[in-house]
Structure formats: C-alpha cells, structure tokens
Amino acid sequence: MLAEMRAVFTIFLVTIFGCQNPSADVPSAPSTASKSAEAHQAPPPSSRPLVRGGAGTWVSEAPKASDSLGKDALCPDCDVVLITMCSVRRDHVDVYQDRGLTPALSRVAEGGYHFGAAYSASNFTLASLTAILTGRFGSSTGVVGWDKGLVSDVSTLPEILGLYGYSTAGFTINAASGFRPEYGLDKGFQHLEIIEAPSDQPDGRQRSGPTGTALSAAPLVSWIASAPASQRIFAMFHTRTAHFPFVVAPPKPGGDPTGIGAALWGDDLSPTSSDAVRPGVSGGTATQGVGVSQGPNALQNALRRSGPEGLAAWRGYYAQSMGRLDADIAAVLDVLERTGRLDKTILIVVADHGESLGEHQEFLHGDSYFEGVVRVPLLIRVPGLAGNAAAIPSLVSHVDLLPTVLELVGAVAPAGIDGSSMVPLFTQPKATIRTTTLIEGGVSWTPRDVMRGAVIAPPWALLRQPLMCVTGRPLPPPAPGEPFKCLFNLDSDPGQTRNLAREYPDVVDELQGRWDDFRALAAKKASPVALKHDPAFKAQLKKSGYFKASEPE
C-alpha cells in the first residue's frame, strides 16, 4: 500500500510542490555589476570562490525593460517593498500574540493579511533568503549550507522585476547573513548596499558612531526618498536588529543580577574554548542547548548558575530587541507615507527563521526544526485589497512569495519554481495552495547525502535534526552521522513534546519518501557554486555563533 501511495505521490509531486509551473522562462538580465570604491576587490580566480565579507555598495545597470505588465493584474503599477527580519518569533509579533512590542508591525497588519501557518525554507538566513528570492527550495538551488552559493542561471525576484522596468535595490549590514554578492544574492539588484553595523544593532553594539534608532534602515529610507515618483521600485531590507546577542548597551550597575546581560554584551563566546564545548547557540555544536554544555564559557555558565531567573532575563533581552526592530519597520512605513508611496506599495514583512528561547533545551537557531524556529510571522499588505483581521490558516512557504508578488503586479513567473501564488488565499483564506512544505539545510557543514530539515504536512511534522526529539527521553542513538527522526502531530501536540515516530512508522516513511522523491527530481537541476570562507568571514560567522559552517579542510 505504501508503495502505491508513493507512486501516486510521484505523479502529483509537480502539483504539490509547484515543480513545473507552466509559465514562460524569464531571460537573465545582463551582468554589468561594478563595485564602488568602498567595496572589496574581487577575489582571485579559484575553483572555489572565496567569501570575504565586508561593507560596500554594488551597482549594476538596469536592464532594458523587455516586458509589459499584465493589464488585468491586481496591482500592475505597484511598488514592492520586502522586509526580511532575522531571528523573529511569531509569538513576539503583536498580531500573533499581543505583548505590546511591535506597533509598527501592527500597522502593516491593519488592512493587510497575516498567515498562521507560514514556514521558513530553512533554519538559517542564507538558505531562507535564497528561497525567498528564487521561489525554490534548497534542494532545487543546492543552497543548504554556508558553503554553497546561487548559480547565475537561476532567476531572482529583483532580476525579473527589473525586466519589467522596476528599479531594484537591496540593503543590509555587514554581518553573517549571506545577503551579499559572493553568495549570488546580489543578482538582479541594480543597487546593493551593505553598511557596517551601526550602534543600535547587536552586531555594532561596541562600536562608536552615530546613535539613535533605525540606523540600519537609513540607507533604504534615503534611497526610497530620492527615487523619482514615477519610477516603480522594488526594495529589499534585511534587518538583524533582533539577532543574537540582542543587546546594544551594557547593563547598568546593579541591574543585571543574573549576569546574562554582561555575558551578552561581551558576546562571551570564549575564543579560547574548543568547538566541542561551545554553547548550543546558532547550531553546529556537540551539545544541545546552552544550559547543558560543560565547557568554560561565561555565557553558558551564567545561564546554568542563574537558573529560571537567567532564562527569564535571556528572554527579556530578546523581547527588548523586538522593540528596536519595530523601529526599523516604522522608519520604512514613514518614508513610504512621506513620499506618497504607501498606498501603492505591496509591503511584505517576513522572518527568515525564528528563534529558540530555551524550549527543548535549545537557544537561538541552527540545529533544530521545532516550531519556534521554522514557523514564522508573515504579513502582506496589498493596495486595493481590504485585508483580513483573522490569520489565514493555509499552509504557505517562503518559496510562495516570489510567484505571489509576480502575479500581483502582472509579471510572468519563471518555469521550474517550487512556489505557488498565495493570491487565491486573499479572497479564499481557507483554500489550499500546497499540502506539503520543506525546511532544508542547516548552519553546520554536513555531507550533502545527510540532509537535515523537516517535512511539514499538517497535522504532521517530520524533523531530521542533530538534537534529541524530546528532552529527557533519550532514544537509541541514530547511526553515526545520521540525525534523529522526530514525528509530531501539531494538532494534538503543538508544543512538540511527544515523539510519535515509533508509533507511526508508516507516516515517517511516507513523509520521508515525499522528501526523497522531491530531492531526486531536484538534484537533476541543482548546481550550486561551492564556496570557501576566508579567515575574516569565518570569524564573522563564529561571532554570530556559527561555529562549524565551513567544510572541513
């Protein structure tokens, strides 16, 4: 019976994942990129290009507009602004759970739509942003780890919009996000600006310089303000304001009884400690969670020593960072309103992934695929549509954003993408555009035949991860190099406290079979660029907690 189900599934694989969207191919824009004086020089030729990191501005000529937008589109003359938020949990966004933290995000939700079952395409930024910009899962692009980049023949959202006459620009800070040219994510951006992390960012907390709020959003605000009113724009802003280590100032004397604030301010991931004893932050560690590591690390020791009070402080610092992130959102809304663009802008705000805050004894992200990490906030505001105060319950993915934007503005989606347009859900919120979605890859390097990730097919969630499925209930260890297999029923067990893999082996096999079949088809078209990290970028990765991101040499 299972074999018959697998055969039926293979027949309908294209429909479920959107593997062969019957749309015309979109030609690639000519590559005429040139770097500004602030940008780093190109690395020397190598069989594996080097990721160097650094700030800079990359500029390329706009392609000659070769296509006209569909006249019957919902928003053919609309601007598009995409904000990706790093490490944001949906239960810290007020429209999902009102904590009074995100009034600007509530402004986006008012008159817009928010999705209750939106899933990331990975548990780390590079793979998620690649999926958002291409409409393809990691298996289709091959970008499932820090050592892979996007090939030039895969179309991206800004590249496609550029062919329809859009002016395109991307903005972020110099940090371990992967949103940079070496990873191919500059493709289609006529202007890509990466600034050094300012003082209101955790990444820039110990630097001197201008003070204030929404400093990382300033280049985007300036670009939108200077754009001609008649020019359609696509702007993307990736904000890391809520990323580890959360804080932007040292604790006040006497105001840090647990020591957590001081440890976060110092980013006290001791450089003298070995990787084997690093805390379980951002993945790639030999232990599960900060609290169980026995190594000489001030951050993990502070958490262990302070107990529940320390955990509450950790969560409190994360919540405070959400207020500063909301200021980034407010700055974007304000410039759109000031320039008269707000009411003609498709505005999308989505997290690249979430964050663990001690659940399942994991902190931050990168090793697991639990709901707190992969079920993400997604808000969409569309001019001319009334919106919906209730969450749309339908299953959607990062890969569905590209075809959604293109349908809204009347552009043609490229063939071969994995995403499906969410436009039908705006008028039929209980409709179905997919029955299964994937979360693929992770921050620590693994052989490509040992894929980590998750298959979500409500109510089931199958997780393949290096962390135990249920804390305190050890299972027989998997084979060397293999991850744990965890099966949860999200309807009856939303907190993922009971692993049902042994009780429902047929469900495990069926979901794993879907994933295997998809990967087998995708492998025929995936050809990522193999990359190496120079010492400076490796240090940047480690500073963000990514300790084993590079392929062993």
C-alpha positions in Angstrom: 0.0 0.0 0.0 2.8 2.4 0.9 4.5 1.8 -2.4 1.2 2.5 -4.2 0.9 5.8 -2.2 4.5 6.7 -3.2 3.7 6.1 -6.8 0.6 8.3 -6.7 2.5 10.9 -4.9 5.2 11.0 -7.5 2.6 11.6 -10.2 1.3 14.6 -8.3 4.7 15.8 -7.0 4.7 18.6 -9.6 1.3 19.8 -8.4 2.1 19.7 -4.7 5.4 21.4 -4.8 4.9 23.5 -7.9 7.9 22.0 -9.6 6.8 22.7 -13.1 4.9 25.9 -13.2 3.6 26.3 -16.7 5.0 29.8 -17.1 7.4 31.1 -19.6 11.1 31.2 -18.9 12.4 34.6 -17.9 15.7 35.5 -19.5 18.6 36.6 -17.3 19.5 40.3 -17.1 22.9 41.2 -18.4 25.6 41.2 -15.7 27.2 44.5 -15.7 27.9 44.9 -12.0 30.6 47.2 -10.8 31.7 47.8 -7.3 32.0 51.2 -5.6 35.2 52.4 -4.1 34.1 51.2 -0.6 33.6 47.6 -1.8 36.2 44.9 -1.5 38.1 43.9 -4.6 37.1 40.7 -6.3 38.8 37.5 -5.1 41.4 35.9 -7.3 40.2 33.2 -9.7 39.8 29.9 -7.8 38.0 26.6 -8.2 36.1 27.6 -5.0 35.5 31.3 -4.8 36.2 33.0 -1.5 33.6 34.6 0.7 35.4 37.7 2.2 32.6 39.7 3.8 32.8 43.4 4.2 30.8 46.5 3.6 30.3 48.2 0.3 28.0 49.3 -2.5 27.5 47.3 -5.6 25.9 48.9 -8.6 24.7 47.4 -11.9 22.9 48.9 -14.9 19.2 48.4 -15.2 18.3 46.0 -18.0 16.3 47.3 -20.8 12.7 46.7 -20.0 11.6 44.0 -22.3 8.2 43.1 -21.0 4.9 44.9 -20.1 2.9 44.1 -17.0 -0.4 42.3 -17.4 -3.3 44.8 -17.6 -5.6 42.5 -15.6 -3.2 42.2 -12.6 -4.4 43.3 -9.1 -1.6 45.8 -8.7 0.1 46.5 -12.1 1.6 49.8 -11.1 2.5 49.0 -7.5 5.9 49.3 -5.9 7.1 46.3 -3.9 9.0 46.5 -0.5 10.2 43.3 1.1 11.5 43.3 4.7 13.1 40.1 6.0 13.6 40.0 9.7 16.3 37.9 11.1 15.5 35.5 14.1 12.0 36.8 14.7 9.5 34.6 16.5 5.8 34.9 15.6 4.8 34.9 19.3 6.8 38.2 19.7 4.8 39.9 16.9 1.7 41.6 18.3 -0.7 40.5 15.6 0.0 36.9 16.7 0.4 37.4 20.4 -0.1 40.9 21.8 2.9 41.7 24.0 2.9 45.4 23.1 6.2 45.0 21.4 5.6 45.8 17.7 3.1 48.6 17.0 4.7 49.3 13.5 4.2 45.7 12.5 0.6 46.1 13.6 0.3 49.0 11.2 1.3 46.6 8.4 -1.2 44.0 9.5 -4.0 46.6 9.7 -5.7 46.4 6.3 -3.4 43.5 5.3 -3.1 39.8 5.8 -1.1 37.6 8.2 -0.5 33.9 7.9 -0.9 31.4 10.7 0.9 28.5 9.0 3.8 30.2 7.2 7.0 28.1 7.3 10.6 29.1 6.5 12.6 27.2 3.9 15.4 26.7 6.3 16.6 27.4 9.8 19.3 29.8 8.9 19.4 33.0 6.9 21.3 32.3 3.7 19.2 29.4 2.7 16.0 31.1 3.6 16.8 34.3 1.7 17.8 32.2 -1.3 14.4 30.5 -1.3 12.6 33.8 -0.9 14.4 35.4 -3.8 14.2 32.4 -6.2 10.9 30.6 -5.2 12.9 27.4 -4.9 13.6 25.1 -2.0 17.2 24.3 -1.0 17.2 21.0 -2.9 16.4 22.9 -6.1 19.2 25.5 -5.7 21.6 23.4 -3.7 22.0 26.2 -1.2 21.5 24.3 2.0 24.7 25.3 3.9 27.1 28.2 4.3 29.5 26.6 1.8 27.1 27.0 -1.3 26.0 29.9 -3.4 23.4 30.6 -6.1 24.3 29.9 -9.7 23.9 32.6 -12.3 21.2 30.8 -14.3 18.6 30.8 -11.6 16.3 33.8 -11.9 15.6 36.0 -8.8 12.7 38.3 -7.9 14.6 41.6 -8.4 16.0 40.3 -11.7 12.5 39.5 -13.0 11.1 42.8 -11.8 14.0 44.6 -13.4 12.9 43.2 -16.8 9.5 44.9 -16.3 11.1 48.3 -15.6 11.5 48.2 -11.9 14.4 50.0 -10.2 15.7 47.4 -7.7 17.8 47.8 -4.5 18.8 45.8 -1.5 20.1 46.9 1.9 21.6 45.2 4.9 24.5 45.4 7.4 27.9 43.7 7.2 27.2 40.5 9.2 26.8 36.8 8.8 23.6 36.8 6.8 24.7 35.7 3.4 22.9 38.6 1.7 25.9 39.6 -0.3 27.4 39.1 -3.8 29.7 36.2 -3.1 26.6 34.1 -2.4 24.9 35.2 -5.6 22.2 37.1 -3.8 23.1 40.4 -5.5 21.6 39.0 -8.7 19.1 41.5 -10.1 19.8 44.2 -7.6 20.8 47.4 -9.5 21.9 48.8 -6.2 23.1 46.6 -3.3 24.3 48.5 -0.2 25.9 46.8 2.8 26.9 49.1 5.7 28.9 48.4 8.8 26.6 47.5 11.7 25.6 50.8 13.5 25.4 51.2 17.2 21.7 50.3 17.5 22.4 46.8 16.2 23.7 44.0 18.3 26.4 43.4 15.7 27.6 47.0 16.2 26.9 47.4 19.9 30.6 48.0 20.8 31.4 50.5 18.0 31.4 54.2 18.3 29.4 56.3 15.8 26.0 57.8 15.4 23.4 57.0 18.0 19.7 56.7 17.6 17.2 54.1 16.3 16.5 52.5 12.9 20.1 53.4 11.8 20.4 50.2 9.6 17.3 51.3 7.8 18.7 54.7 6.9 20.2 53.7 3.5 16.9 52.2 2.4 15.0 55.3 3.6 17.3 57.6 1.7 17.1 55.5 -1.5 13.3 55.5 -1.4 13.1 59.2 -0.6 15.3 60.0 -3.6 13.6 57.7 -6.2 11.6 59.6 -8.8 7.9 59.5 -8.0 7.1 58.0 -11.4 9.6 55.1 -11.1 8.3 51.8 -9.9 10.6 50.4 -7.2 11.5 47.0 -5.6 13.4 47.4 -2.4 14.5 44.7 0.0 15.8 45.3 3.5 17.2 42.6 5.7 17.3 43.6 9.3 19.3 41.9 12.1 18.2 44.1 14.9 16.7 41.2 16.9 19.6 38.8 16.2 21.9 37.4 19.0 23.3 38.8 21.2 20.2 41.0 21.4 21.7 43.9 23.4 23.0 47.2 22.3 24.3 48.6 25.6 26.0 47.2 28.7 23.8 46.5 31.8 23.5 49.3 34.3 25.3 48.8 37.6 23.2 46.6 39.8 20.7 46.0 37.0 22.0 42.6 36.0 21.7 40.2 38.9 21.9 37.1 36.7 25.0 38.2 34.8 23.2 37.4 31.5 23.2 41.0 30.3 27.0 41.3 30.9 27.6 38.0 29.1 25.5 39.1 26.1 27.1 42.5 25.9 30.6 40.9 25.8 29.5 38.3 23.3 31.2 36.0 25.7 31.7 33.0 23.5 35.2 32.4 24.7 37.6 32.3 21.7 39.9 30.0 23.7 37.3 27.3 24.1 37.2 24.4 21.7 34.3 24.0 19.3 33.3 20.8 21.2 32.4 22.9 24.3 30.7 25.8 22.7 27.2 26.5 23.8 24.4 25.4 21.6 23.8 28.8 20.0 23.1 29.0 16.3 24.0 25.4 15.7 27.0 23.4 14.9 27.8 22.2 18.4 28.4 18.9 20.1 25.9 19.6 22.8 22.2 20.5 22.9 21.4 24.0 24.3 23.5 26.5 26.3 22.4 25.0 29.6 23.9 21.5 29.1 27.4 22.3 27.9 30.2 21.8 30.4 32.8 24.0 28.7 34.4 27.1 30.3 32.1 29.6 28.7 30.8 32.6 30.6 27.5 32.8 28.8 26.6 29.1 29.4 27.9 29.3 33.0 25.7 32.4 33.6 22.6 30.6 32.4 23.4 27.5 34.4 24.2 29.4 37.5 21.2 31.7 37.4 18.5 29.1 36.7 15.0 30.2 35.8 15.8 33.8 36.5 18.6 33.7 34.0 16.3 32.2 31.4 13.7 34.9 32.1 16.5 37.5 31.6 17.6 36.0 28.3 14.0 36.1 27.0 13.6 39.6 28.3 16.6 40.8 26.3 15.3 39.2 23.2 11.9 40.9 23.8 13.7 44.3 24.1 15.4 43.7 20.8 12.0 43.3 19.2 11.1 46.9 20.1 14.2 48.2 18.3 13.4 46.0 15.3 10.0 47.5 15.2 11.6 50.9 14.9 13.2 49.7 11.6 9.7 48.8 10.4 8.4 52.2 11.4 11.1 54.0 9.5 10.2 52.2 6.3 6.5 52.9 6.8 7.2 56.5 7.5 9.3 57.1 4.3 6.6 55.3 2.2 3.9 57.5 3.6 6.0 60.7 3.3 6.8 60.0 -0.3 3.2 59.2 -1.2 4.1 55.6 -2.0 2.5 53.7 0.9 -0.9 53.3 -0.7 0.6 52.0 -3.9 3.1 49.6 -2.3 2.9 45.8 -1.9 4.5 45.5 1.5 5.8 42.1 2.7 7.3 41.5 6.1 8.6 38.0 6.9 11.1 36.4 9.2 13.9 34.3 7.6 13.5 32.0 10.6 12.5 32.1 14.2 14.4 31.6 17.5 14.6 29.1 20.3 14.4 30.6 23.7 15.2 27.6 25.9 12.4 25.4 24.5 13.7 21.8 24.0 16.9 23.0 25.7 17.9 24.9 22.6 18.9 28.5 22.4 18.8 30.6 19.2 18.7 28.6 16.0 20.6 26.4 13.5 20.4 22.9 15.0 16.7 22.2 15.2 13.4 22.5 13.2 11.0 22.9 16.1 8.0 25.3 15.5 9.7 28.2 17.3 12.4 28.2 14.7 10.6 27.3 11.4 7.0 28.6 11.8 7.4 32.3 11.0 5.5 35.6 11.0 4.4 36.7 7.5 2.5 39.9 6.9 1.4 41.2 3.5 -0.3 44.4 2.7 -1.8 44.9 -0.9 -3.2 48.1 -2.2 -6.8 47.8 -3.2 -7.4 44.7 -1.1 -9.4 45.0 2.2 -7.2 42.6 4.2 -8.4 40.2 6.9 -8.2 40.7 10.7 -8.1 36.9 11.2 -5.0 34.9 10.4 -5.1 32.9 7.1 -4.7 29.3 8.2 -3.5 27.8 4.9 0.0 26.2 4.7 2.4 28.5 2.9 6.2 28.7 2.5 9.0 31.2 1.8 9.0 29.9 -1.8 5.5 31.1 -2.4 6.4 34.8 -2.1 8.1 35.1 -5.5 5.1 33.9 -7.5 2.7 35.9 -5.3 4.5 39.2 -6.0 4.7 38.4 -9.7 1.0 37.6 -10.0 0.1 40.7 -8.1 2.0 43.1 -10.4 1.2 41.1 -13.6 4.7 39.7 -14.3 5.4 36.2 -15.6 6.9 33.7 -13.1 9.8 31.6 -14.4 9.3 27.9 -15.1 10.6 25.3 -12.7 10.0 27.2 -9.4 8.7 25.3 -6.4 6.4 28.1 -5.1 2.7 28.7 -5.7 1.0 32.0 -5.7 -0.8 33.0 -2.4 -3.1 35.4 -4.2 -6.1 33.0 -4.1 -5.9 33.0 -0.3 -6.6 36.7 -0.1 -10.2 36.1 -1.2 -10.5 32.5 -0.1 -8.4 32.2 3.2 -9.3 28.6 3.7 -8.3 27.5 0.2 -5.2 25.3 -0.2 -2.2 26.1 -2.4 0.0 23.3 -1.0 -0.3 20.3 1.2 3.4 19.8 2.0 6.3 22.1 2.6 10.0 21.6 3.2 12.6 23.1 5.5 16.1 22.1 4.4 19.7 22.5 5.4 21.4 24.0 8.4 24.3 26.1 9.6 26.8 23.4 10.4 28.5 21.6 7.5 27.3 18.1 6.7 27.7 15.9 3.7 25.0 16.5 1.1 23.7 13.0 1.3 22.9 13.5 5.0 20.2 16.2 4.7 18.8 17.8 7.8 15.5 19.5 7.8 11.8 18.9 8.1 8.7 17.9 6.1 5.5 19.7 7.2 2.3 18.1 6.0 -0.4 19.1 8.5 -1.1 17.8 11.0 2.3 16.0 10.8 5.8 17.4 11.1 8.8 15.1 10.5 12.1 16.5 11.7 15.6 15.3 10.9 18.0 17.0 13.3 21.0 16.6 15.5 19.0 17.5 18.6 17.0 14.9 20.6 13.4 15.0 19.8 12.1 15.2 23.4 14.4 16.4 26.2 14.9 13.9 28.9 13.6 11.0 26.9 16.7 9.6 25.0 16.1 7.3 22.2 18.6 4.8 20.8 21.1 7.0 19.0 20.9 7.1 15.2 23.7 5.7 13.1 26.9 7.7 13.0 26.4 10.9 11.1 22.6 10.4 10.9 20.2 12.8 12.6 17.4 12.0 14.9 14.0 11.4 13.3 11.1 13.1 15.2 7.4 12.9 14.3 4.9 15.3 15.9 1.2 15.8 15.5 0.8 19.5 15.5 -2.9 19.4 16.1 -2.8 17.4 19.3 0.7 18.4 20.4 1.6 21.9 19.2 4.4 22.1 21.8 6.1 19.1 20.2 6.5 17.2 23.5 5.7 13.7 22.2 7.7 11.9 19.5 5.4 9.6 17.6 8.0 8.2 15.2 7.8 4.7 16.7 4.1 4.6 16.9 3.5 5.8 13.3 6.4 4.3 11.2 4.2 4.4 8.0 3.8 8.2 8.4 7.5 8.6 8.9 8.2 6.5 5.8 5.6 8.4 3.7 6.9 11.8 4.6 10.5 10.8 4.1 9.5 9.3 0.8 7.9 12.5 -0.3 11.1 14.4 0.5 13.4 11.8 -1.1 11.3 11.8 -4.3 11.4 15.6 -4.5 15.2 15.7 -3.8 15.8 13.1 -6.5 14.0 15.3 -9.1 15.6 18.5 -7.8 19.1 17.1 -7.9 18.9 17.0 -11.7 18.7 20.8 -11.8 20.6 21.9 -8.7 24.2 23.1 -9.3 25.2 25.4 -6.6 28.5 27.3 -6.5 30.9 25.7 -4.0 32.5 28.4 -1.8 35.3 28.8 0.7 35.4 31.2 3.7 38.4 33.4 4.3 39.6 33.8 7.9 37.8 37.1 8.4 34.4 35.8 7.3 34.9 32.6 9.4 35.5 34.9 12.4 32.3 36.8 11.5 30.4 33.5 11.3 31.7 32.4 14.7 30.9 35.8 16.2 27.3 35.1 15.3 27.5 31.6 16.8 28.0 29.6 13.6 31.0 27.5 14.7 31.1 24.7 12.1 29.8 26.4 9.0 32.8 25.6 6.7 33.6 22.3 5.1 36.5 20.6 6.9 39.8 21.1 5.1 
